Amino acid sequence: MGSTRSARRARAGWGRGVVATVAAAIGAVLTLGAAPAAIATAPSAGAATTTAVTGSEGLVIDAWGGLHIVSYAATPTIKNFNHASYWPGWDIARGVALRAADPMTCASFGGYTLDAWGGLHPFGINGKTGPSKPKDGPYWRGWDIARDVALVPTDPRNPDSPPAGGYVLDGYGGLHYFTIDGSVPQPTITGNPYWNGWDIARGLIILTGPGGYDGGFVVDAWGALHPFAIGQHGGTVKSPPAVDKTTAPYWPGWGIVRGGTGLPGSNVNGGLVLDAWGGLHPFKLASGPVPAVSQLHGAPYWKGWDIARGIVMKPKKACP
């Protein structure tokens, strides 16, 4: 199963479970969990109704599919969820992706939950209609191999543009595209890492900015951030800025990491690494301010419990 190899096409056909606003889970809600300390630097490897505001908001997903609201330098607009998949007691959720609300109507505010077999389950936010189901995509029924999901926009220069599709990350580092808008060609990705037979990949980060795609990272289970280049189909691919290794968390030999995310909309050049207990660890890219722990709000933390599974952040957008 390589990064360019076609995955078996199927829809997620198993039960969606009960709807949950947020999973009830043991542990305190902390600004930043007192997670394992980083002990080394990472090695290389109608009319408009929305208003842009500074800051990021997003979600941490737990292993049962519970969605926990997180914000950075902002009060989140996300309040509740509709038709969100939840499997109490079953360690089956692996990732979460968010799309921004339509900038004209505030419709289609929602995202996708990724299960361990590659199934993608749409949900809505604040009573809005969730995104449409993907037209295709990878699916490995009965095989716990899917690890994260990230959306790609129809226009990477515009954070409010609807998703064209996205990628599912498998445990070996393979990237498998799924289609939402068939009129937009799949982006080109080069240089992504792949560990054949080694289930070590955990998180997928795709960066965009005013100029389009800004590269991406695969996050491994020890916390290392591995860059890759991405660009629009037929265009120039771009690599991400270099990671400031003095700020990046890394736990060699300890598979404690469960995901990672950028912080779009927060005026910082960096992001967060998620550990298995829900701890969030900032890292910086190139020049610019490192994300400040004091600006994180609402992040769940379950000390000693391997229950966190993924994280996603998007620019905060005020929607009624």
Sequence and secondary structure as in RCSB ss.txt:
>XXXX:A:sequence
MGSTRSARRARAGWGRGVVATVAAAIGAVLTLGAAPAAIATAPSAGAATTTAVTGSEGLVIDAWGGLHIVSYAAT
PTIKNFNHASYWPGWDIARGVALRAADPMTCASFGGYTLDAWGGLHPFGINGKTGPSKPKDGPYWRGWDIARDVA
LVPTDPRNPDSPPAGGYVLDGYGGLHYFTIDGSVPQPTITGNPYWNGWDIARGLIILTGPGGYDGGFVVDAWGAL
HPFAIGQHGGTVKSPPAVDKTTAPYWPGWGIVRGGTGLPGSNVNGGLVLDAWGGLHPFKLASGPVPAVSQLHGAP
YWKGWDIARGIVMKPKKACP
>XXXX:A:secstr
  TTS   B    S  B   SS   SS B SS       S          EEEEEEEEEEEETT  EEEEEESS 
 S   EES  B TT   EEEEEEE   TTT  S EEEEEETTS EEEEEETT       SS B  TT   EEEEE
EEESSTT TTS EEEEEEEETTS EEEEES TTS   EEES    TT   EEEEEEEEETTEEEEEEEEETTS E
EEEEEESTTS  B    EETTT    TT   EEEEEE TTSS SEEEEEETTS EEEEEESSS    GGGEES B
  TT   EEEEEEEEEEE  
